């Protein structure tokens, strides 16, 4: 039995690094249930082992995805990211837009230029 998340230093490190699996209970793979080396809370380890099972051991995507608690679409997406970036591709991706997306760079530049050339103009 594992210690609680609050008292487990590894769990805290996983949380801080955003690699804590939010649903470790969905990982039903036998190795993650019986062997202490395999930790279902470690999202990167779960993802790596899932991709490895299919690519190296020849397990089916459907069976493997089910045992690791993800969809087949997720498996294919992770394989693509792994092939493109290695282990770094298995890290969680930031959610949401990565930059301002409501105003394009050209629109912002136009507004700034307009404000510089017409100081009496206000944003409101």
C-alpha positions in Angstrom: 0.0 0.0 0.0 1.4 3.4 -1.0 1.6 6.4 1.4 -0.8 9.2 1.0 0.0 11.9 -1.5 0.6 14.5 1.2 3.3 12.5 3.0 5.0 11.0 -0.1 8.0 13.0 -1.4 7.9 11.4 -4.8 4.2 12.2 -5.2 5.0 15.8 -4.3 7.8 16.0 -6.9 5.5 14.6 -9.5 2.9 17.2 -8.6 5.4 20.1 -8.8 6.8 18.9 -12.1 3.2 18.4 -13.5 4.0 14.7 -14.2 1.6 13.3 -11.5 -0.9 11.0 -13.2 -4.3 12.5 -12.4 -6.0 9.0 -12.7 -3.5 6.3 -11.6 -6.3 4.0 -10.6 -7.2 3.6 -14.3 -3.8 1.9 -15.0 -4.7 -1.8 -14.7 -1.6 -3.2 -16.3 -0.3 -6.1 -14.2 3.2 -4.8 -13.8 1.9 -1.5 -12.4 -0.2 -3.5 -10.0 2.5 -5.9 -8.7 6.0 -4.6 -9.3 7.3 -1.7 -7.1 9.4 -0.3 -9.9 6.3 0.6 -11.9 4.4 3.5 -10.4 1.1 4.4 -11.9 1.3 7.9 -10.4 4.3 8.7 -12.7 2.7 9.9 -15.9 5.8 9.8 -18.0 6.7 6.3 -16.9 3.1 5.1 -17.7 3.2 6.8 -21.1 6.6 5.4 -22.0 5.7 1.9 -20.9 2.5 2.0 -22.8 4.2 3.1 -26.1 7.0 0.6 -25.5 4.6 -2.3 -25.1 3.2 -1.9 -28.5 6.3 -0.9 -30.4 8.7 -3.5 -28.9 6.5 -6.3 -27.5 3.9 -6.2 -30.3 0.9 -5.9 -28.0 -2.2 -4.5 -29.7 -2.9 -0.8 -29.4 -6.5 -1.6 -28.2 -5.4 -4.0 -25.4 -2.5 -1.8 -24.3 -4.6 1.5 -24.3 -7.3 -0.2 -22.2 -4.7 -1.6 -19.7 -3.2 1.9 -19.3 -6.6 3.7 -19.0 -6.4 5.8 -22.2 -8.1 5.8 -25.6 -6.5 4.4 -28.8 -6.5 8.0 -30.1 -4.4 9.0 -27.1 -2.0 6.1 -27.7 -1.4 7.2 -31.3 -1.0 10.8 -30.3 1.6 9.9 -27.7 3.5 7.6 -30.1 3.7 10.5 -32.6 5.0 12.8 -29.9 7.5 10.2 -28.7 8.8 9.6 -32.2 9.2 13.3 -32.8 10.7 14.3 -29.5 11.7 11.2 -27.4 10.9 11.2 -23.7 10.3 14.9 -23.8 7.3 14.3 -26.1 5.7 12.3 -23.3 5.7 15.2 -20.9 2.3 16.8 -20.3 1.6 19.6 -22.8 0.5 23.0 -21.4 -3.2 23.6 -21.7 -4.7 26.4 -23.7 -3.3 29.0 -26.1 0.5 29.6 -25.9 0.3 33.2 -26.7 -2.3 36.0 -27.2 -4.7 34.8 -29.8 -7.4 37.4 -30.0 -5.3 40.1 -31.5 -2.7 39.2 -34.2 0.8 40.8 -34.1 -0.2 43.0 -37.0 -3.2 44.4 -35.2 -1.3 45.1 -32.1 1.5 46.8 -34.1 -1.2 48.9 -35.9 -2.8 50.0 -32.5 0.6 50.9 -31.0 1.6 52.9 -34.1 -1.8 54.7 -34.0 -1.3 55.5 -30.3 2.2 56.9 -31.0 1.1 59.0 -34.0 -2.1 60.3 -32.3 -1.4 60.9 -28.6 -4.9 62.3 -28.0 -6.4 58.9 -28.9 -7.3 56.7 -26.0 -7.9 52.9 -25.9 -11.5 53.3 -24.6 
